[in-house]
């Protein structure tokens, strides 16, 4: 079935799934670096890269309720 999709659609599907998953992974790595006492600059950089895609604050997660109230 993958072969039947056009090249543009395949790229769009990969990007729409891979980019958010990668951003969440960067956020998870940043949290682990912070928990283990790693370099704060590295954790801050990873968080900011994650927040570019996810639109979250670089300092921490927002709860679902807070996000819904801001809309």
Secondary structure, 3 states (H helix, E strand, C coil): CHHHCCHHHHHHHHHHHHHHHHHHHHHHHHHHHHHCCCCHHHHHHHHHHHHHHHCCCCCCCCCHHHHHHHC
